[in-house]
């Protein structure tokens, strides 16, 4: 049987200055999965030229127009268009692509991954209207969890189209050996941004050291708050306790995770962060905020802890609980890995996408049911 031909518009190329955000990792993992054998994927990368410094609006608009023109050239030769949508700027571009693809009689699948979209739509009513138009053009709307199912169900054009598919990650069958550490290590991997809760994590760590003086905090990643956070560490003479690794290659992520005792990501908002999923797959208990789809995979007190956004004392106490009881932390980590194997293994997830793409193509009259 002839395979569906699918234009996949997502962040697929590495960010020019070293960033490895979760959306890029998720899309790349899916692109290189068995999905590429089930359907013929035609990639169109929407990776930004850089994250810091951000390109000018003129450059970003030009890049978006170039990609939209490239998709227009692909449309006569494909059955379905698969669009990843993150924040406001991405919605403007992918919304136009979804409308264009629907008018061309192609199946349209929208995949939403950005945690900040609801707040952006509330601030900008015109953006909310554009989201309405994008959802109207879609045949299938893919979201990361129950929070997002509830959110998008508020839009009438999305109802009956929404499917939950969590991020798919490549889970190693065998994990790297845990190194013998002289001190307990708390790890963070991701964008070093205020909205990722990095200052709350740092403040909680400073308070935690009054109980566990040997504790160490490791930041891996880059972002706008990297240098200000470094300065704060230097001002408090904590260079021996707080380490900044910068961006690490994806090949180094699991060995790094295995060197941690606890993973922390106290974000202000999220979609479903890959960093948490990979930490769980590495058998780590996670201390996180209950934002976005995180509560779908982290159950408070079962395989990790959920704290309120901005609650430094709560964050400190949950980290202290895990460091004080390594056996409990290991049990939670083992449960986390099992959840990932059952729900987020890419070998399971890509099949869900194959079904969603087939559904959209059939709805557009471009494939079998």
FIROVO-376560 format. One line per field, with one value per residue (C-alpha): y, x, z; residue number from 1. Coordinates in Angstrom, 3 decimals, m for minus. Example, Ala and Ser with C-alpha at 12.3 -4.5 7.8 and 13.67 -1.06 7.14 Angstrom:
% FIROVO-376560
yy: (m4.500, m1.060);
xx: (12.300, 13.670);
zz: (7.800, 7.140);
seq: (1, 2);
//
This chain:
% FIROVO-376560
yy: (0.000, 3.480, 5.371, 8.715, 11.635, 14.081, 17.530, 17.804, 21.413, 21.493, 22.482, 19.748, 21.371, 22.185, 25.747, 27.732, 28.665, 25.346, 25.251, 21.878, 22.744, 20.029, 20.785, 20.269, 17.014, 15.722, 16.520, 15.138, 11.938, 11.442, 12.223, 9.536, 6.963, 4.238, 6.910, 7.606, 4.048, 4.089, 7.334, 9.330, 12.373, 15.436, 17.704, 21.470, 22.707, 25.751, 26.034, 29.666, 31.115, 31.640, 32.000, 34.495, 37.014, 36.719, 37.558, 40.795, 40.788, 41.441, 38.325, 36.169, 37.352, 36.696, 33.176, 32.482, 33.678, 31.504, 28.441, 29.165, 29.444, 26.164, 24.450, 25.853, 24.176, 20.877, 20.858, 19.470, 16.444, 15.534, 14.094, 15.659, 18.516, 18.007, 21.302, 21.832, 24.934, 26.450, 30.105, 33.154, 33.680, 30.000, 30.146, 33.065, 31.106, 27.620, 29.010, 30.460, 27.141, 25.217, 27.421, 27.228, 23.442, 22.980, 25.150, 22.975, 19.893, 18.369, 16.750, 18.999, 17.870, 20.525, 19.516, 22.011, 22.004, 25.498, 26.106, 29.871, 29.974, 30.409, 33.500, 34.931, 34.480, 36.167, 39.162, 39.418, 38.839, 38.867, 35.959, 34.050, 34.642, 33.380, 30.257, 29.756, 29.938, 27.494, 25.008, 25.360, 24.409, 21.358, 17.838, 16.566, 18.547, 16.759, 17.850, 16.649, 15.861, 16.378, 20.033, 20.815, 18.697, 20.858, 24.082, 23.428, 22.010, 25.587, 26.340, 25.004, 24.231, 21.866, 19.705, 16.206, 16.662, 16.494, 13.510, 13.241, 12.016, 12.550, 13.365, 10.357, 9.852, 7.344, 5.309, 3.405, m0.272, m0.138, 2.966, 4.153, 3.070, 5.555, 7.184, 7.139, 10.700, 12.295, 14.655, 14.620, 16.336, 18.179, 18.609, 21.013, 20.725, 23.265, 26.917, 29.048, 31.444, 33.120, 31.286, 27.944, 28.738, 28.902, 31.617, 29.749, 26.649, 28.593, 30.191, 26.817, 25.324, 28.087, 27.353, 23.597, 23.918, 24.851, 21.239, 19.456, 21.443, 19.075, 19.344, 20.439, 22.072, 21.552, 23.694, 22.408, 24.733, 28.340, 31.341, 34.953, 34.350, 32.354, 35.228, 36.939, 33.617, 33.097, 36.538, 35.681, 32.478, 34.387, 37.070, 34.371, 32.503, 29.323, 28.402, 25.135, 24.139, 25.357, 24.231, 25.579, 23.169, 25.151, 23.180, 19.502, 17.306, 15.001, 12.032, 13.240, 13.755, 10.294, 9.958, 13.404, 12.539, 9.398, 11.556, 13.327, 12.176, 14.401, 16.365, 19.724, 21.837, 24.402, 26.042, 28.723, 27.104, 24.147, 21.947, 18.594, 19.128, 16.563, 17.245, 15.802, 12.787, 11.977, 12.421, 9.978, 7.532, 7.795, 6.617, 9.984, 11.326, 14.774, 17.824, 19.890, 22.347, 21.024, 23.020, 21.888, 18.116, 17.421, 15.981, 13.331, 11.766, 12.929, 11.855, 13.754, 11.475, 8.468, 8.962, 12.542, 15.697, 18.539, 21.992, 25.262, 27.796, 30.171, 28.217, 28.282, 26.767, 23.940, 23.258, 23.269, 20.828, 18.337, 18.354, 17.828, 14.918, 13.081, 13.744, 12.526, 9.245, 7.824, 4.523, 6.316, 8.406, 5.229, 3.666, 6.790, 6.800, 3.180, 3.982, 6.964, 4.836, 2.336, 5.128, 6.340, 2.850, 2.422, 5.858, 7.824, 5.285, 6.533, 3.010, 3.388, 7.058, 7.090, 4.652, 7.098, 9.763, 7.382, 6.923, 10.699, 11.413, 8.675, 10.088, 13.607, 12.419, 10.355, 13.326, 15.338, 12.536, 11.746, 8.290, 5.198, 5.179);
xx: (0.000, 1.247, 2.439, 0.979, 3.215, 3.418, 5.015, 6.416, 6.984, 8.822, 12.080, 14.327, 17.745, 20.004, 19.768, 22.675, 24.134, 23.835, 20.327, 18.627, 15.095, 12.566, 10.440, 13.398, 14.370, 10.801, 10.278, 13.682, 13.103, 9.754, 11.183, 13.858, 11.442, 9.455, 6.983, 9.315, 8.782, 5.004, 4.586, 6.876, 7.955, 9.071, 10.872, 10.611, 12.584, 11.275, 14.182, 14.966, 18.279, 19.193, 17.512, 19.933, 20.203, 16.764, 16.748, 15.076, 11.367, 12.261, 14.452, 11.903, 9.139, 11.301, 12.118, 8.429, 7.520, 10.254, 8.975, 5.377, 6.427, 8.344, 5.263, 3.129, 5.506, 5.204, 1.404, 0.640, 2.793, 1.618, m1.474, m1.163, 0.583, 1.912, 2.559, 4.265, 3.027, 4.786, 4.266, 2.582, 4.965, 4.798, 0.997, 0.935, 3.057, 1.587, m1.938, m1.428, 0.007, m2.950, m5.491, m3.537, m3.242, m6.928, m7.896, m5.612, m7.562, m4.785, m5.126, m3.968, m2.568, m1.643, 0.690, 0.772, 3.889, 4.180, 3.246, 2.870, 0.168, m2.887, m1.432, m0.357, m3.866, m5.382, m3.075, m3.748, m7.401, m6.445, m4.086, m6.963, m9.029, m6.146, m5.944, m9.656, m8.982, m6.062, m8.166, m10.989, m8.601, m7.202, m8.566, m6.707, m5.396, m2.686, m2.046, 0.348, m1.994, m5.251, m4.627, m4.287, m7.316, m9.343, m7.843, m8.358, m11.829, m12.878, m12.546, m15.557, m13.607, m11.292, m13.987, m14.086, m10.625, m8.393, m6.187, m3.682, m0.249, 2.551, 6.065, 7.934, 11.454, 14.156, 14.545, 17.819, 17.301, 20.249, 21.134, 24.691, 26.153, 25.595, 28.899, 29.890, 29.336, 30.928, 27.980, 24.269, 23.552, 20.427, 20.175, 18.464, 18.577, 16.923, 16.692, 18.057, 15.142, 13.195, 10.017, 11.785, 11.959, 15.749, 15.799, 13.339, 15.507, 18.639, 17.003, 15.652, 19.126, 20.711, 18.233, 18.711, 22.452, 21.688, 20.517, 22.722, 25.945, 27.535, 24.685, 25.502, 23.340, 24.090, 22.637, 22.947, 21.710, 21.831, 19.597, 19.048, 19.494, 22.718, 25.108, 22.950, 22.694, 26.451, 26.928, 24.640, 26.584, 29.870, 28.512, 27.619, 30.912, 29.064, 31.193, 32.181, 28.563, 26.816, 28.036, 27.137, 27.777, 26.296, 24.515, 25.392, 24.945, 21.974, 24.349, 25.588, 22.163, 21.615, 25.127, 24.654, 21.224, 22.632, 25.060, 22.150, 20.225, 17.204, 15.952, 14.206, 12.214, 10.019, 8.675, 5.994, 4.343, 5.070, 3.678, 5.205, 8.957, 11.259, 13.787, 11.419, 10.586, 14.248, 15.005, 12.204, 13.532, 16.921, 15.284, 15.291, 12.632, 11.533, 10.487, 8.351, 5.483, 2.076, 1.855, 0.779, 0.768, 3.353, 0.740, m0.055, 3.368, 4.459, 2.173, 2.823, 4.361, 4.389, 7.179, 8.131, 6.819, 4.697, 5.100, 3.313, 4.756, 7.093, 6.933, 10.586, 10.077, 7.999, 10.643, 13.373, 11.484, 10.712, 14.327, 15.432, 12.999, 14.512, 18.118, 17.397, 15.867, 17.903, 16.007, 12.708, 14.262, 15.416, 11.953, 10.367, 12.935, 12.174, 8.456, 9.202, 11.127, 8.273, 5.790, 8.013, 8.350, 4.582, 3.557, 6.347, 8.575, 8.936, 8.193, 4.695, 4.194, 5.033, 2.222, m0.241, 0.999, 0.661, m3.011, m3.546, m1.999, m4.054, m7.206, m6.463, m5.611, m8.804, m10.886, m9.407, m10.140, m6.424, m6.127, m7.815, m9.680);
zz: (0.000, m0.842, 2.217, 3.158, 2.255, 5.151, 5.410, 8.932, 9.997, 13.319, 14.987, 13.581, 13.157, 16.128, 17.383, 15.991, 19.393, 21.169, 22.613, 22.791, 23.889, 24.611, 21.556, 19.247, 20.987, 20.872, 17.195, 16.200, 18.167, 16.463, 13.029, 13.439, 14.883, 13.169, 12.052, 9.132, 7.918, 8.418, 6.456, 4.188, 6.197, 4.261, 6.776, 6.890, 9.882, 11.738, 14.184, 14.981, 13.814, 17.457, 20.823, 22.377, 20.983, 19.434, 15.703, 14.694, 13.897, 10.261, 10.098, 11.899, 9.582, 6.531, 7.727, 8.348, 4.847, 3.356, 5.183, 4.218, 0.571, 0.861, 2.291, m0.527, m3.001, m1.126, m0.862, m4.348, m3.509, 0.014, 1.663, 5.093, 6.906, 10.438, 12.245, 15.611, 17.439, 20.457, 21.366, 19.873, 16.966, 16.074, 16.158, 13.730, 11.242, 11.738, 11.827, 8.353, 7.212, 8.626, 6.841, 3.578, 3.820, 4.595, 1.605, m0.540, 0.536, 2.647, 6.048, 8.888, 12.245, 14.818, 17.647, 20.546, 22.753, 24.266, 27.883, 27.545, 24.884, 27.183, 28.871, 25.506, 24.115, 27.161, 26.718, 22.993, 21.945, 18.258, 18.900, 20.494, 17.356, 15.242, 17.409, 16.750, 12.994, 13.207, 15.173, 12.645, 9.838, 11.639, 11.282, 14.377, 17.371, 19.358, 22.954, 25.641, 28.526, 30.380, 31.269, 27.564, 26.693, 29.070, 27.723, 24.019, 24.626, 25.468, 21.740, 19.853, 16.625, 18.536, 20.105, 18.710, 17.170, 20.264, 21.046, 23.885, 22.849, 25.387, 24.266, 22.965, 24.273, 23.435, 26.629, 26.977, 27.703, 30.062, 32.005, 32.619, 35.935, 38.738, 39.709, 43.355, 44.533, 47.559, 48.025, 47.165, 43.847, 42.746, 38.996, 36.602, 32.797, 30.517, 29.635, 32.445, 32.435, 35.209, 34.140, 34.642, 38.364, 38.487, 41.144, 43.340, 42.961, 43.855, 46.908, 48.048, 47.663, 49.752, 52.539, 52.129, 52.739, 56.345, 56.733, 54.181, 53.951, 51.439, 48.909, 45.383, 42.714, 39.010, 36.221, 32.648, 29.925, 28.858, 28.679, 29.631, 33.372, 33.153, 33.791, 36.458, 38.267, 38.017, 39.546, 42.432, 43.087, 43.064, 45.395, 47.931, 47.397, 46.424, 43.421, 45.105, 45.639, 42.474, 39.060, 35.605, 32.736, 29.842, 27.155, 27.030, 23.959, 23.992, 24.073, 27.460, 29.019, 30.498, 31.965, 33.509, 34.901, 36.484, 38.439, 40.172, 43.228, 42.571, 39.572, 40.040, 37.589, 39.409, 36.220, 36.158, 33.105, 30.855, 28.128, 29.058, 29.590, 28.037, 30.765, 33.369, 31.188, 30.634, 34.332, 35.114, 32.526, 34.272, 37.540, 39.257, 41.601, 40.426, 42.413, 40.058, 39.874, 38.856, 35.640, 32.178, 31.727, 34.448, 36.882, 34.255, 34.845, 38.320, 41.155, 44.357, 46.978, 44.645, 42.118, 42.996, 44.603, 43.247, 44.769, 44.152, 41.731, 43.570, 46.865, 47.895, 51.365, 49.920, 47.294, 49.955, 52.163, 49.383, 48.235, 51.829, 52.221, 49.266, 50.235, 53.767, 52.567, 49.650, 49.731, 49.195, 46.443, 44.668, 44.949, 43.479, 40.683, 39.793, 39.602, 37.377, 34.904, 34.759, 33.971, 31.148, 29.693, 29.723, 28.448, 26.774, 25.016, 21.438, 20.186, 21.629, 20.853, 17.147, 16.447, 17.993, 15.581, 12.636, 13.586, 13.944, 10.539, 8.890, 10.483, 9.217, 5.714, 5.523, 6.714, 3.842, 1.339, 0.960, 2.518, 3.825, 7.219);
seq: (1, 2, 3, 4, 5, 6, 7, 8, 9, 10, 11, 12, 13, 14, 15, 16, 17, 18, 19, 20, 21, 22, 23, 24, 25, 26, 27, 28, 29, 30, 31, 32, 33, 34, 35, 36, 37, 38, 39, 40, 41, 42, 43, 44, 45, 46, 47, 48, 49, 50, 51, 52, 53, 54, 55, 56, 57, 58, 59, 60, 61, 62, 63, 64, 65, 66, 67, 68, 69, 70, 71, 72, 73, 74, 75, 76, 77, 78, 79, 80, 81, 82, 83, 84, 85, 86, 87, 88, 89, 90, 91, 92, 93, 94, 95, 96, 97, 98, 99, 100, 101, 102, 103, 104, 105, 106, 107, 108, 109, 110, 111, 112, 113, 114, 115, 116, 117, 118, 119, 120, 121, 122, 123, 124, 125, 126, 127, 128, 129, 130, 131, 132, 133, 134, 135, 136, 137, 138, 139, 140, 141, 142, 143, 144, 145, 146, 147, 148, 149, 150, 151, 152, 153, 154, 155, 156, 157, 158, 159, 160, 161, 162, 163, 164, 165, 166, 167, 168, 169, 170, 171, 172, 173, 174, 175, 176, 177, 178, 179, 180, 181, 182, 183, 184, 185, 186, 187, 188, 189, 190, 191, 192, 193, 194, 195, 196, 197, 198, 199, 200, 201, 202, 203, 204, 205, 206, 207, 208, 209, 210, 211, 212, 213, 214, 215, 216, 217, 218, 219, 220, 221, 222, 223, 224, 225, 226, 227, 228, 229, 230, 231, 232, 233, 234, 235, 236, 237, 238, 239, 240, 241, 242, 243, 244, 245, 246, 247, 248, 249, 250, 251, 252, 253, 254, 255, 256, 257, 258, 259, 260, 261, 262, 263, 264, 265, 266, 267, 268, 269, 270, 271, 272, 273, 274, 275, 276, 277, 278, 279, 280, 281, 282, 283, 284, 285, 286, 287, 288, 289, 290, 291, 292, 293, 294, 295, 296, 297, 298, 299, 300, 301, 302, 303, 304, 305, 306, 307, 308, 309, 310, 311, 312, 313, 314, 315, 316, 317, 318, 319, 320, 321, 322, 323, 324, 325, 326, 327, 328, 329, 330, 331, 332, 333, 334, 335, 336, 337, 338, 339, 340, 341, 342, 343, 344, 345, 346, 347, 348, 349, 350, 351, 352, 353, 354, 355, 356, 357, 358, 359, 360, 361, 362, 363, 364, 365, 366, 367, 368, 369);
//
